[in-house]
Amino acid sequence: AADRREEVERYLKLLELNKKVKIKDNKLSTTSLSTGQRKRLALLLSYLDDKPFYVFDEWAASQDPYYKEVFYRTLLPEMRAKGKTLLVITHDEKYFDGADKFIMLQDGKKLDLDSHEDLLAIYYKGISA
């Protein structure tokens, strides 16, 4: 239980929620938060739920750059290291490199991709078209 509490405190601090939210007796001290803070708190609660499979559909799209970095470069790698299966949907090419596999849809059809480079080439071609 002490390890879990330390983990919760670490993530509250990482997501900069530690000055706003406390968790005592498995209850939140407040949910009176900004939209971005509520989204980060929901992410934390989802993470703590410890499921084997997660779907994040453009989770970081409305987050500040710092929280995008935390999400893609810290939280997702830690979840993968714990054996979690992650389906992450994003249009942010800066983070494509964090994926094990890529699936790209164009006009409702799945494109065949062999590498991160293939994905970026198709992505940038589509943007410039």
Secondary structure, 3 states (H helix, E strand, C coil): CHHHHHHHHHHHHHCCCCCCCCEECCEECCCCCCHHHHHHHHHHHHHHCCCCEEEEECCCCCCCHHHHHHHHHHHHHHHHHCCCEEEEECCCHHHHHHCCCCCEEECCEEECCCCHHHHHHHHHHHHHC
